[in-house]
Amino acid sequence: MWFKNARLYAITEPLDNDHGQIEQALAAFKFTPCTSQEALKLGFCFAMHPGTKEYCHQVNDLMVFSIRKQEKLLPSSVVNEELAPKVEAMEQEKGRPLSRKEKQALKEELIQTLLPRAFSKSTVTTAYYDRSTSMLIVDTASASTAEEFLALLRKAFGSLPAMPLLDNHQLNQQMHFWLQGKDLPAGITLGSSAVLKAPDEEGAQAKFINHLLSADEVQSHLQDKLVTRLQLEQDEKISFTVRDDGSLTGIKFHDLLCNDNEELGWDDTIGRLDADFILMSGQFKQTLTSLLASLKSVDTPTTAEKPRTQLSDADPLFSEAKAFVIECQKASVSGIQRKFRIGYNRAAHLMEELQFCGVVSAPVHNGNREVLMKGA
């Protein structure tokens, strides 16, 4: 089983329960199919392969988990087609247009009648926890899917303190240098794909696929754009795209690595899967160690000189920026730039501090943030 994507987390309190306790905790939240009136069900299934017969499959220092998600498929076009005549009939009966609340109630009632006839779609997501590094790696590109996985683990274990493994601020800085071929992590080289995006509201993008990234037509975009995706390779064994949200996507393990276990064959399916998993996780550990070492070399004056809890006082514009964002209920670096007539780096730093102080959320997959505080 070779992961294709990765959401990366550092588990701040070691998961050191014994195997029996873990199995019991996960079994309490095992997957059961949707009933006729349920639209979605989520639960643990046997890890990695049904043949393991374990909700937590252990391979050396690795603890492997899998969750199954089942959803009923009700296309909006079908619901709307069924809903339209019902709305029309009720409006004729009442002699007036239905309110939005009445239409929503009618729609929810219709969905309940359609659910038993809906098709079901199931997906399985796998993750593993490495006890030697306290890292949790989820095989998904979706932030929401990874959060669902973490939420289910927290339900099972009572708590599971987790934080993103790769710091977004440091990553944004380093990707800019990496694309220039500077300060690349040990053993890692540039691939052939990159995406750059302007920091303003229009967000003009430049995408390069199968391109020489050192070429002038790529490098020239660094003057006014941020690197949001960058393909990297390591030792001819793995290639991946690192994104500015800290995820790895499009992971490909090259034949040089994958063929190491070919002589084992597939007579023992679980044994072969275990061997491949050890290869994959070992390469992940090597790659992530290189990435983390490169990010830790980033040294910004504010983080080096002041404790994290004092940073909100470091910029005299912080209070004004906070009031501005809360008042307009919109959070963007370009908006802060225009309002206060400051450079991008200072505006980005202010946005980071607004996130740290709970004024705005972390950016989602499209870069947007939610304002978490409301005005008086």
Sequence and secondary structure as in RCSB ss.txt:
>XXXX:A:sequence
MWFKNARLYAITEPLDNDHGQIEQALAAFKFTPCTSQEALKLGFCFAMHPGTKEYCHQVNDLMVFSIRKQEKLLP
SSVVNEELAPKVEAMEQEKGRPLSRKEKQALKEELIQTLLPRAFSKSTVTTAYYDRSTSMLIVDTASASTAEEFL
ALLRKAFGSLPAMPLLDNHQLNQQMHFWLQGKDLPAGITLGSSAVLKAPDEEGAQAKFINHLLSADEVQSHLQDK
LVTRLQLEQDEKISFTVRDDGSLTGIKFHDLLCNDNEELGWDDTIGRLDADFILMSGQFKQTLTSLLASLKSVDT
PTTAEKPRTQLSDADPLFSEAKAFVIECQKASVSGIQRKFRIGYNRAAHLMEELQFCGVVSAPVHNGNREVLMKG
A
>XXXX:A:secstr
   S BEEEEESS     HHHHHHHHHTTB     TT SEEEEEESSSSGGG  SEEEETTEEEEEEEEEEEE  
HHHHHHHHHHHHHHHHHHHTS   HHHHHHHHHHHHHHHGGGSEEEEEEEEEEEETTTTEEEES S HHHHHHHH
HHHHHHHS   EEESS HHHHHHHHHHHHTT S  TTEEEEEEEEEE SSSS  EEEESS  TTSHHHHGGGGT 
EEEEEEEEETTTEEEEEETTS EEEEEE HHHHGGGGGG SSSHHHHHHHHHHHHHHHHHHHHHHHHHHHHT   
HHHHHS GGGGGGTSTTHHHHHHHHHHHT   HHHHHHHHT  HHHHHHHHHHHHHTTSB    TTS   B    
 
